[in-house]
């Protein structure tokens, strides 16, 4: 049987989702043919994409970029092929909005996009759609299955959809899916709590991973003038970066010389910069902006500790990258993170929103180079054993072959 499927992603390629690109490339190497559609265009101009991203962008179908010139013929073809089915799927999409006019309009837009994706799948000769994230792209995928004889699966990351189960139509998406790939036991627990036990076997854990050959142990380096704290990720409220500013203020108040470096961009950047200035931390905080994957290792190389004070997460790949490079990590004990990090063994875990806890943990590492070394070494061992990209992709391929082909 042909091992072919389509991937649907909200934005591809994207700096914050490079793990999806790695997954696609890895699956292709294992003999699974994958076509990719992206609702939105890449998050950077072509010249700023890496070589792998440029190659992927050339072969990706960008739904919104196709515009009316793509939407009108796709919807006309679908309607004339089966008007009753077309109108039935349209009705389903509109009913998702209930009595909320805004959600009804979104349902109409998702329907138009779903038809474009469905017609693209027909042209490619693929009949299964895999979606990353159980968010709006998965809503589009669900509508695809109402109009076309295609099946669907989802990789569920969380946690947003777990906080608003009805708003993300999570029960309907689970019902529409042939397979649900949960990236952690936490994610699986949140899925199986809302479905009958008879459906639990279609919820399978498929961990994300990093390449330990690329993210290899960093070389020895001279000590920095200041102890450098690195935080990589989008600058958004859920990442809790404000907590690190307060932690740095505490460390400075203890007479410690520290530098906090943010790598990433997002809607919270202006607020973080303003807060940094308000606290008098301009000389201790650096905003690097978004950085391509081919440059990120240089920032890992130069830091002393990696810190991520998130309030809501799946299991962040950036933690795996830092751990694979034997960098001690400090993060929060939320959602799936304790599956990756055992506090005091693979890294240090702190209560979310606890700026004093972060300051204390970072101060502990500043005072104990041996602890830094042992946490770094054990962190890499954990990633190599359980979050190795090659093994993760091989397991995902096995899951796809068992459930889809």
VEXMARMI-834523 format. One line per 8 residues: number of its first residue (from 0); their letters; for each residue y, x, z of N, C-alpha, C. Coordinates in pm, whole numbers. Example, Ala and Ser with C-alpha at 12.3 -4.5 7.8 and 13.67 -1.06 7.14 Angstrom:
<sites>
0	as	-569,1319,780,-450,1230,780,-330,1320,780; -225,1285,708,-106,1367,714,3,1290,787 .
</sites>
This chain:
<sites>
0	xxxxxxxx	-119,84,0,0,0,0,125,88,0; 225,48,-79,348,126,-87,419,129,47; 463,247,86,535,262,212,683,278,180; 747,163,161,889,160,126,960,59,213; 1081,90,251,1162,-6,324,1309,26,307; 1393,-71,342,1537,-53,338,1590,-40,480; 1690,44,496,1762,56,623,1898,-11,606; 1942,-83,709,2076,-139,711,2147,-90,837 .
8	xxxxxxxx	2265,-32,817,2343,26,927,2486,-25,916; 2555,-38,1028,2693,-87,1023,2784,12,953; 2764,143,980,2843,246,912,2757,371,896; 2748,419,770,2660,531,741,2716,606,620; 2730,738,631,2713,822,750,2831,803,848; 2805,839,975,2907,831,1078,2885,943,1177; 2993,1003,1223,2982,1115,1318,2902,1076,1441; 2927,956,1492,2862,916,1617,2718,870,1597 .
16	xxxxxxxx	2673,862,1470,2537,814,1443,2460,912,1355; 2481,1041,1377,2409,1139,1294,2259,1133,1316; 2216,1079,1432,2072,1069,1457,2005,976,1357; 2079,878,1304,2020,788,1204,1995,865,1075; 2090,947,1035,2071,1030,915,1951,1122,933; 1940,1186,1048,1825,1275,1074,1694,1198,1066; 1696,1077,1119,1575,993,1118,1535,958,975; 1631,918,893,1604,882,754,1547,1002,678 .
24	xxxxxxxx	1610,1117,692,1562,1236,623,1422,1274,671; 1398,1262,802,1267,1295,856,1158,1203,805; 1187,1073,798,1088,977,749,1056,1000,602; 1157,1035,525,1132,1064,383,1038,1184,368; 1056,1285,452,968,1401,446,824,1364,478; 805,1257,555,671,1212,593,613,1113,492; 684,1092,381,629,1010,274,670,865,274; 762,826,362,810,688,363,939,682,282 .
32	xxxxxxxx	939,601,178,1056,589,92,1157,495,156; 1280,541,171,1383,462,238,1507,452,151; 1551,329,130,1681,301,67,1774,257,179; 1901,299,172,1995,270,280,2113,189,229; 2147,85,305,2268,7,283,2355,18,408; 2483,24,387,2579,32,498,2684,-76,480; 2708,-152,585,2810,-256,576,2946,-194,545; 2978,-86,615,3108,-19,600,3093,117,533 .
40	xxxxxxxx	3203,165,477,3205,296,415,3198,405,521; 3169,531,482,3165,640,580,3294,649,661; 3285,709,779,3400,716,869,3497,829,837; 3467,906,731,3555,1015,687,3559,1020,535; 3664,1080,478,3666,1100,333,3549,1189,290; 3511,1178,166,3395,1252,114,3405,1401,141; 3524,1458,123,3538,1603,138,3519,1649,282; 3525,1557,378,3507,1594,518,3366,1568,569 .
48	xxxxxxxx	3281,1515,482,3140,1494,518,3064,1625,506; 2957,1639,584,2869,1754,567,2794,1740,435; 2725,1845,395,2650,1841,268,2545,1732,271; 2470,1720,382,2369,1614,392,2433,1475,386; 2547,1460,452,2615,1330,451,2666,1295,312; 2717,1393,241,2764,1367,104,2649,1321,16; 2534,1387,31,2417,1349,-49,2373,1207,-17; 2376,1171,111,2336,1036,152,2436,933,102 .
56	xxxxxxxx	2565,965,112,2667,870,69,2652,835,-79; 2610,932,-160,2594,908,-304,2483,807,-335; 2383,799,-247,2271,711,-276,2271,585,-190; 2376,565,-110,2385,450,-20,2461,335,-86; 2415,213,-60,2486,93,-107,2584,50,2; 2713,50,-30,2816,12,65,2859,-132,37; 2827,-220,130,2842,-363,107,2988,-403,90; 3072,-373,188,3212,-416,179,3284,-350,63 .
64	xxxxxxxx	3248,-225,35,3313,-155,-75,3285,-220,-210; 3174,-295,-220,3141,-364,-345,3240,-476,-374; 3305,-528,-269,3411,-627,-285,3368,-756,-351; 3468,-829,-396,3441,-958,-462,3358,-939,-588; 3378,-824,-654,3301,-797,-776,3154,-783,-751; 3116,-753,-629,2975,-749,-593,2929,-876,-528; 3018,-939,-450,2980,-1059,-375,2959,-1180,-465; 3048,-1202,-562,3040,-1323,-644,2914,-1328,-729 .
72	xxxxxxxx	2882,-1223,-806,2759,-1231,-886,2634,-1238,-801; 2633,-1169,-686,2515,-1174,-599,2493,-1315,-547; 2599,-1380,-501,2585,-1515,-448,2555,-1617,-558; 2612,-1595,-677,2581,-1686,-788,2433,-1676,-825; 2383,-1552,-831,2241,-1533,-866,2151,-1598,-763; 2183,-1579,-635,2099,-1637,-529,2105,-1789,-532; 2222,-1844,-557,2236,-1990,-559,2156,-2052,-674; 2172,-1999,-794,2106,-2059,-909,1955,-2034,-907 .
80	xxxxxxxx	1912,-1931,-838,1768,-1906,-825,1704,-2010,-733; 1777,-2052,-631,1721,-2149,-537,1831,-2214,-456; 1897,-2316,-511,2012,-2376,-442,1978,-2436,-307; 1862,-2494,-292,1826,-2555,-164,1811,-2447,-57; 1741,-2339,-91,1723,-2229,5,1858,-2164,37; 1940,-2150,-65,2072,-2088,-46,2155,-2169,53; 2161,-2301,30,2242,-2386,118,2182,-2394,258; 2048,-2388,266,1984,-2389,398,2020,-2265,478 .
88	xxxxxxxx	2018,-2150,413,2054,-2025,481,2201,-2023,518; 2285,-2080,430,2428,-2089,460,2450,-2176,583; 2380,-2288,588,2391,-2376,705,2349,-2305,832; 2241,-2227,825,2196,-2150,942,2304,-2054,989; 2365,-1984,894,2468,-1885,929,2588,-1952,994; 2629,-2067,940,2744,-2137,996,2713,-2194,1134; 2591,-2241,1155,2554,-2299,1285,2551,-2195,1395; 2536,-2068,1359,2539,-1963,1462,2670,-1966,1540 .
96	xxxxxxxx	2778,-2009,1475,2908,-2012,1540,2931,-2128,1633; 2837,-2225,1635,2856,-2341,1721,2982,-2416,1683; 3070,-2440,1782,3195,-2511,1756,3315,-2416,1756; 3289,-2286,1763,3395,-2185,1766,3434,-2151,1622; 3557,-2188,1583,3600,-2169,1444,3593,-2023,1402; 3635,-1933,1490,3633,-1791,1456,3491,-1743,1430; 3397,-1786,1515,3257,-1744,1497,3196,-1808,1372; 3241,-1927,1339,3193,-1991,1216,3239,-1912,1093 .
104	xxxxxxxx	3364,-1867,1096,3415,-1785,985,3335,-1655,975; 3308,-1593,1091,3226,-1472,1089,3088,-1502,1032; 3032,-1617,1067,2902,-1654,1013,2904,-1662,862; 3013,-1716,806,3027,-1723,660,3033,-1583,600; 3110,-1494,662,3120,-1358,611,2986,-1285,620; 2915,-1303,733,2783,-1242,746,2689,-1294,638; 2701,-1423,606,2615,-1481,502,2641,-1415,367; 2768,-1400,331,2803,-1337,203,2745,-1196,198 .
112	xxxxxxxx	2760,-1122,308,2707,-986,312,2555,-987,304; 2492,-1084,370,2345,-1093,368,2293,-1116,226; 2362,-1198,151,2320,-1222,12,2334,-1094,-70; 2441,-1021,-48,2459,-895,-120,2349,-796,-85; 2312,-791,42,2202,-702,84,2070,-750,25; 2047,-880,30,1922,-934,-25,1906,-908,-173; 2015,-926,-249,2007,-899,-393,1988,-750,-421; 2051,-666,-340,2031,-521,-352,1886,-485,-324 .
120	xxxxxxxx	1826,-546,-222,1685,-520,-192,1595,-563,-309; 1625,-677,-368,1547,-723,-485,1556,-620,-597; 1677,-567,-618,1695,-470,-727,1620,-340,-700; 1601,-308,-572,1530,-186,-535,1380,-208,-519; 1338,-332,-520,1196,-360,-507,1140,-336,-368; 1222,-354,-265,1175,-338,-127,1177,-473,-58; 1081,-495,31,1072,-627,94,1075,-624,247; 1111,-508,302,1129,-502,447,1261,-433,479 .
128	xxxxxxxx	1334,-489,576,1464,-438,615,1459,-393,761; 1494,-266,785,1503,-214,921,1650,-191,955; 1692,-243,1070,1832,-237,1111,1844,-156,1239; 1943,-66,1242,1974,6,1365,2082,-70,1440; 2056,-100,1567,2143,-173,1660,2130,-325,1638; 2111,-396,1749,2096,-542,1743,2232,-609,1752; 2327,-560,1676,2465,-607,1676,2495,-677,1543; 2619,-686,1494,2642,-766,1374,2559,-731,1251 .
136	xxxxxxxx	2528,-603,1230,2444,-569,1115,2309,-639,1124; 2257,-653,1246,2129,-723,1264,2146,-873,1240; 2267,-927,1265,2293,-1067,1231,2284,-1085,1080; 2341,-991,1007,2330,-994,860,2183,-987,820; 2108,-895,882,1966,-883,850,1889,-1010,879; 1920,-1075,989,1851,-1200,1024,1875,-1307,919; 1998,-1315,869,2029,-1414,765,1956,-1380,636; 1941,-1250,606,1863,-1208,489,1723,-1270,492 .
144	xxxxxxxx	1660,-1268,610,1522,-1320,620,1515,-1471,606; 1628,-1540,621,1629,-1687,604,1633,-1726,457; 1683,-1637,372,1700,-1671,232,1598,-1603,141; 1550,-1486,182,1461,-1407,97,1325,-1392,164; 1221,-1367,84,1087,-1349,141,1067,-1208,196; 1164,-1164,275,1161,-1029,330,1139,-1036,481; 1085,-929,536,1069,-919,681,1174,-822,737; 1186,-822,869,1291,-742,933,1237,-678,1059 .
152	xxxxxxxx	1293,-563,1095,1269,-499,1223,1402,-440,1270; 1410,-411,1398,1535,-359,1455,1504,-246,1552; 1583,-140,1547,1584,-42,1655,1694,-85,1751; 1654,-117,1873,1747,-170,1972,1787,-58,2068; 1915,-32,2077,1968,74,2162,2020,20,2294; 2095,-91,2288,2163,-141,2405,2284,-56,2438; 2358,-89,2544,2333,-207,2628,2418,-327,2594; 2510,-318,2496,2605,-427,2474,2536,-561,2456 .
160	xxxxxxxx	2432,-563,2371,2366,-690,2342,2292,-747,2463; 2260,-661,2560,2194,-710,2682,2292,-778,2776; 2421,-744,2763,2524,-804,2848,2567,-941,2798; 2546,-966,2669,2585,-1094,2610,2474,-1140,2516; 2364,-1181,2575,2246,-1218,2496,2275,-1332,2399; 2339,-1442,2442,2367,-1550,2345,2468,-1507,2239; 2573,-1432,2280,2678,-1394,2186,2628,-1305,2074; 2526,-1225,2101,2467,-1139,1998,2345,-1203,1931 .
168	xxxxxxxx	2319,-1330,1964,2206,-1404,1905,2074,-1328,1925; 2060,-1265,2041,1944,-1178,2060,1811,-1253,2054; 1798,-1372,2116,1668,-1442,2103,1632,-1473,1958; 1732,-1513,1879,1704,-1544,1738,1664,-1418,1661; 1728,-1306,1692,1695,-1182,1623,1555,-1135,1659; 1519,-1151,1786,1383,-1113,1827,1281,-1200,1755; 1309,-1330,1747,1218,-1423,1681,1204,-1389,1533; 1314,-1346,1470,1312,-1316,1326,1248,-1183,1294 .
176	xxxxxxxx	1226,-1099,1394,1180,-962,1369,1028,-950,1378; 976,-871,1288,834,-838,1290,805,-728,1390; 904,-644,1416,890,-530,1504,1024,-502,1570; 1019,-466,1699,1139,-423,1770,1113,-286,1829; 1192,-189,1787,1180,-52,1837,1282,-32,1948; 1236,-13,2069,1326,10,2182,1334,159,2209; 1456,211,2229,1471,356,2244,1437,403,2385; 1411,311,2477,1382,349,2615,1301,239,2682 .
184	xxxxxxxx	1242,271,2796,1176,168,2876,1279,65,2922; 1399,111,2953,1503,17,2994,1529,-84,2883; 1547,-37,2760,1573,-128,2648,1456,-223,2628; 1334,-172,2640,1217,-260,2625,1216,-366,2733; 1250,-328,2855,1249,-425,2965,1347,-538,2940; 1463,-505,2882,1563,-607,2857,1523,-700,2742; 1441,-649,2651,1392,-732,2542,1279,-824,2587; 1184,-769,2661,1068,-851,2698,1102,-952,2807 .
192	xxxxxxxx	1215,-934,2873,1251,-1034,2975,1296,-1165,2913; 1329,-1163,2783,1377,-1287,2720,1280,-1341,2614; 1160,-1285,2605,1061,-1339,2512,931,-1366,2587; 848,-1456,2537,719,-1481,2602,631,-1357,2599; 543,-1346,2696,452,-1230,2702,369,-1217,2576; 348,-1328,2505,269,-1324,2381,337,-1241,2273; 469,-1214,2286,541,-1136,2186,570,-993,2231; 526,-957,2350,558,-824,2402,503,-711,2316 .
200	xxxxxxxx	391,-737,2247,329,-626,2172,409,-585,2050; 509,-664,2011,592,-622,1897,716,-544,1943; 727,-520,2073,837,-440,2128,780,-304,2166; 808,-203,2085,748,-71,2097,855,33,2127; 826,126,2217,921,232,2249,914,341,2142; 1025,368,2079,1037,478,1982,1161,558,2021; 1139,671,2084,1250,748,2138,1328,818,2027; 1456,838,2054,1537,923,1968,1508,1068,2003 .
208	xxxxxxxx	1564,1161,1927,1537,1301,1956,1633,1394,1886; 1623,1521,1921,1703,1626,1855,1609,1738,1813; 1656,1818,1719,1577,1929,1669,1599,2050,1760; 1498,2091,1838,1517,2204,1931,1533,2338,1861; 1502,2343,1731,1526,2466,1656,1674,2480,1620; 1737,2367,1591,1881,2369,1562,1960,2381,1692; 1924,2299,1789,1990,2305,1920,1907,2396,2011; 1917,2522,1983,1838,2623,2053,1917,2678,2171 .
216	xxxxxxxx	1850,2747,2265,1922,2803,2381,2037,2892,2336; 2152,2873,2396,2268,2950,2358,2255,3095,2403; 2324,3180,2336,2321,3322,2371,2412,3349,2491; 2387,3461,2558,2471,3498,2673,2615,3519,2626; 2709,3483,2709,2850,3496,2674,2928,3543,2796; 3040,3605,2774,3121,3648,2889,3175,3527,2964; 3197,3541,3095,3249,3427,3170,3387,3384,3119; 3410,3253,3122,3541,3202,3083,3643,3226,3194 .
224	xxxxxxxx	3769,3230,3155,3875,3241,3256,3872,3118,3346; 3840,3004,3287,3826,2880,3363,3687,2824,3336; 3630,2757,3434,3500,2693,3420,3517,2576,3323; 3443,2578,3211,3468,2480,3105,3370,2363,3111; 3428,2244,3117,3353,2118,3118,3367,2056,2980; 3255,2025,2917,3257,1966,2783,3210,1821,2789; 3283,1734,2720,3242,1594,2704,3249,1560,2557; 3136,1524,2498,3128,1488,2356,3096,1339,2345 .
232	xxxxxxxx	3175,1268,2267,3148,1126,2247,3274,1054,2204; 3257,931,2159,3372,850,2122,3459,825,2244; 3589,824,2224,3682,799,2333,3703,647,2345; 3613,587,2421,3613,442,2442,3591,415,2590; 3629,296,2634,3623,263,2776,3483,278,2833; 3381,241,2756,3244,243,2807,3195,384,2841; 3258,486,2783,3217,624,2812,3274,676,2944; 3371,604,3001,3421,639,3134,3496,771,3143 .
240	xxxxxxxx	3555,817,3033,3617,951,3036,3732,962,3136; 3795,850,3172,3901,855,3272,3850,915,3404; 3722,891,3435,3663,942,3558,3666,1095,3560; 3645,1156,3444,3648,1302,3439,3787,1357,3466; 3890,1285,3421,4026,1329,3451,4049,1331,3602; 4002,1226,3669,4019,1221,3814,3935,1329,3883; 3817,1358,3827,3734,1464,3884,3801,1600,3869; 3862,1624,3752,3932,1751,3730,4049,1763,3826 .
248	xxxxxxxx	4119,1652,3849,4230,1655,3945,4180,1696,4084; 4064,1643,4125,4006,1679,4254,3969,1828,4256; 3908,1876,4150,3867,2016,4145,3989,2109,4151; 4092,2070,4078,4215,2150,4083,4275,2148,4224; 4265,2033,4290,4316,2022,4426,4241,2111,4524; 4116,2147,4488,4037,2238,4570,4066,2384,4536; 4160,2405,4445,4194,2542,4405,4102,2599,4300; 4024,2515,4233,3930,2563,4131,3997,2568,3994 .
256	xxxxxxxx	3961,2667,3915,4013,2681,3779,3914,2619,3681; 3951,2507,3623,3862,2435,3533,3937,2394,3407; 3859,2376,3299,3914,2325,3173,3821,2217,3123; 3875,2099,3096,3797,1987,3043,3827,1973,2895; 3721,1975,2813,3739,1966,2668,3670,1840,2616; 3749,1750,2554,3695,1630,2493,3674,1655,2344; 3553,1632,2295,3524,1638,2152,3488,1497,2107; 3570,1438,2025,3549,1300,1982,3684,1231,1969 .
264	xxxxxxxx	3681,1113,1912,3803,1036,1894,3771,889,1917; 3875,807,1926,3852,666,1948,3974,597,2005; 3964,468,2028,4080,388,2070,4137,425,2206; 4059,494,2290,4109,532,2423,4183,665,2424; 4196,731,2310,4254,865,2313,4398,864,2367; 4481,772,2320,4620,769,2364,4629,747,2515; 4546,657,2567,4547,629,2711,4500,751,2790; 4401,821,2739,4352,940,2808,4457,1051,2807 .
272	xxxxxxxx	4523,1068,2695,4628,1170,2687,4743,1136,2782; 4779,1007,2788,4886,966,2877,4847,985,3024; 4723,952,3056,4674,969,3194,4669,1116,3231; 4626,1199,3137,4621,1343,3162,4761,1397,3193; 4859,1351,3117,4998,1395,3140,5048,1344,3274; 5016,1217,3305,5060,1157,3431,5006,1235,3551; 4882,1284,3539,4820,1359,3649,4860,1505,3650; 4939,1548,3551,4980,1687,3544,4869,1780,3502 .
280	xxxxxxxx	4779,1730,3415,4661,1809,3375,4671,1865,3234; 4789,1859,3173,4799,1901,3032,4740,2040,3008; 4758,2132,3100,4706,2266,3081,4558,2280,3106; 4495,2174,3159,4352,2179,3193,4265,2088,3109; 4328,2012,3018,4252,1917,2937,4288,1939,2790; 4185,1948,2706,4203,1972,2562,4135,1859,2485; 4206,1801,2389,4150,1697,2302,4126,1758,2164; 4000,1774,2127,3965,1840,2000,3957,1743,1883 .
288	xxxxxxxx	3946,1613,1911,3927,1516,1804,3782,1514,1758; 3756,1436,1654,3619,1423,1601,3579,1551,1529; 3453,1591,1548,3402,1716,1491,3268,1688,1421; 3252,1739,1301,3126,1724,1228,3010,1791,1300; 2891,1743,1267,2771,1796,1330,2752,1946,1303; 2801,1994,1189,2783,2134,1158,2877,2226,1238; 2968,2166,1317,3059,2246,1401,3036,2224,1550; 2956,2124,1584,2948,2084,1725,2884,2191,1812 .
296	xxxxxxxx	2790,2268,1756,2719,2366,1841,2813,2474,1896; 2921,2503,1823,3015,2603,1872,3079,2559,2004; 3100,2429,2019,3158,2379,2144,3055,2383,2257; 2931,2351,2224,2826,2364,2326,2814,2510,2372; 2822,2601,2276,2806,2743,2308,2907,2792,2411; 3028,2737,2408,3135,2793,2491,3156,2722,2624; 3076,2616,2652,3100,2542,2776,3011,2593,2889; 3047,2557,3011,2967,2590,3129,2882,2472,3175 .
304	xxxxxxxx	2933,2351,3154,2860,2230,3194,2896,2119,3097; 2801,2029,3074,2826,1912,2991,2833,1791,3083; 2939,1712,3070,2957,1596,3158,2980,1470,3076; 2912,1363,3114,2927,1235,3046,2926,1124,3152; 3044,1068,3184,3056,972,3295,3040,827,3252; 2949,797,3162,2941,666,3099,2917,551,3197; 2976,436,3163,2951,312,3235,2840,231,3167; 2821,251,3037,2722,174,2960,2671,262,2847 .
312	xxxxxxxx	2540,272,2835,2477,360,2736,2338,309,2700; 2283,367,2592,2140,359,2569,2083,483,2637; 2043,581,2555,2020,717,2605,2097,808,2508; 2207,867,2552,2294,940,2460,2227,1063,2399; 2233,1074,2268,2176,1190,2199,2252,1317,2236; 2382,1305,2266,2458,1425,2302,2403,1491,2429; 2347,1412,2520,2283,1470,2638,2163,1554,2596; 2085,1502,2502,1968,1576,2453,2011,1706,2385 .
320	xxxxxxxx	2119,1701,2308,2166,1821,2240,2206,1928,2341; 2284,1888,2442,2327,1985,2544,2207,2041,2620; 2114,1954,2658,1997,1998,2733,1912,2094,2650; 1897,2063,2520,1818,2150,2434,1877,2291,2425; 2009,2301,2446,2075,2431,2443,2084,2495,2581; 2011,2437,2677,2003,2489,2815,2137,2486,2887; 2215,2383,2857,2341,2361,2928,2316,2262,3041; 2354,2291,3163,2337,2195,3271,2424,2071,3247 .
328	xxxxxxxx	2369,1954,3273,2441,1830,3245,2464,1751,3373; 2578,1683,3376,2612,1590,3484,2646,1457,3418; 2576,1352,3456,2601,1221,3395,2567,1112,3497; 2566,988,3453,2549,875,3545,2405,823,3546; 2368,761,3659,2230,711,3673,2219,566,3623; 2256,541,3499,2258,406,3444,2153,389,3335; 2118,265,3309,2032,220,3198,1915,316,3175; 1904,374,3055,1789,459,3025,1806,604,3059 .
336	xxxxxxxx	1922,645,3109,1947,788,3132,1848,850,3231; 1811,783,3342,1713,844,3434,1576,870,3372; 1548,810,3254,1424,842,3185,1431,979,3120; 1552,1021,3087,1575,1153,3028,1597,1259,3135; 1669,1223,3240,1711,1321,3340,1667,1279,3480; 1590,1364,3545,1557,1346,3686,1658,1429,3765; 1734,1362,3849,1844,1430,3917,1792,1544,4004; 1857,1660,3987,1816,1778,4061,1706,1857,3995 .
344	xxxxxxxx	1649,1801,3886,1541,1869,3812,1585,1902,3670; 1625,1799,3596,1666,1819,3456,1817,1818,3440; 1889,1783,3545,2034,1771,3542,2077,1708,3673; 2202,1667,3680,2254,1601,3801,2305,1462,3764; 2263,1360,3841,2305,1222,3817,2400,1177,3927; 2503,1104,3885,2608,1060,3974,2626,909,3956; 2672,841,4058,2699,697,4045,2811,674,3943; 2800,572,3860,2908,543,3765,3038,511,3838 .
352	xxxxxxxx	3147,559,3786,3284,541,3837,3315,630,3957; 3222,718,3998,3239,800,4118,3302,935,4081; 3435,941,4076,3501,1065,4038,3476,1175,4141; 3467,1139,4269,3437,1239,4371,3296,1295,4350; 3203,1206,4315,3067,1252,4289,3061,1350,4172; 3139,1322,4067,3143,1415,3954,3206,1547,3995; 3315,1541,4071,3380,1664,4116,3284,1745,4203; 3213,1678,4292,3119,1748,4380,3006,1813,4301 .
360	xxxxxxxx	2951,1738,4202,2841,1791,4122,2886,1911,4040; 3003,1901,3978,3054,2013,3898,3085,2131,3988; 3144,2104,4105,3172,2212,4200,3045,2281,4246; 2940,2203,4267,2811,2261,4306,2760,2358,4200; 2775,2321,4074,2732,2409,3965,2821,2532,3956; 2948,2517,3982,3039,2631,3979,2999,2735,4084; 2949,2686,4196,2915,2774,4307,2774,2831,4299; 2692,2780,4207,2550,2818,4207,2501,2848,4066 .
368	xxxxxxxx	2525,2968,4014,2478,3005,3879,2328,2990,3863; 2252,3014,3968,2107,3000,3959,2067,2855,3935; 2137,2762,4000,2110,2620,3977,2143,2584,3832; 2254,2637,3781,2288,2614,3640,2175,2659,3549; 2121,2777,3577,2015,2832,3493,1889,2747,3500; 1847,2710,3620,1722,2635,3633,1734,2494,3575; 1848,2428,3598,1867,2295,3539,1869,2304,3386; 1934,2407,3333,1938,2424,3189,1801,2446,3129 .
376	xxxxxxxx	1722,2533,3192,1588,2562,3140,1498,2439,3149; 1505,2369,3262,1420,2251,3278,1465,2138,3185; 1596,2128,3163,1647,2027,3071,1593,2048,2931; 1592,2173,2886,1536,2201,2752,1387,2168,2748; 1314,2203,2852,1171,2171,2853,1148,2021,2841; 1233,1943,2908,1218,1798,2902,1242,1746,2761; 1346,1796,2696,1377,1752,2561,1267,1794,2463; 1223,1917,2471,1119,1966,2380,991,1883,2397 .
384	xxxxxxxx	960,1846,2519,836,1773,2545,844,1626,2505; 959,1561,2528,964,1415,2515,1068,1363,2417; 1166,1446,2378,1273,1400,2290,1292,1495,2173; 1182,1547,2123,1179,1637,2009,1189,1553,1882; 1288,1578,1800,1311,1495,1681,1188,1486,1593; 1122,1598,1568,1004,1595,1481,897,1502,1533; 868,1511,1662,767,1424,1723,813,1279,1725; 942,1257,1751,995,1120,1756,983,1052,1619 .
392	xxxxxxxx	1017,1126,1513,1010,1068,1379,864,1045,1339; 776,1136,1374,633,1115,1346,581,990,1416; 623,970,1541,581,850,1613,638,725,1548; 765,729,1507,825,614,1440,752,582,1311; 715,685,1235,640,664,1111,506,596,1141; 439,639,1247,312,577,1286,332,430,1323; 440,402,1395,470,264,1434,497,179,1310; 577,230,1218,605,157,1094,474,129,1018 .
400	xxxxx	389,231,1007,265,212,932,173,112,999; 174,108,1132,87,15,1204,138,-129,1197; 270,-148,1193,327,-282,1203,380,-338,1073; 417,-252,977,489,-300,860,415,-288,729; 331,-187,714,271,-161,583,125,-207,577 .
</sites>
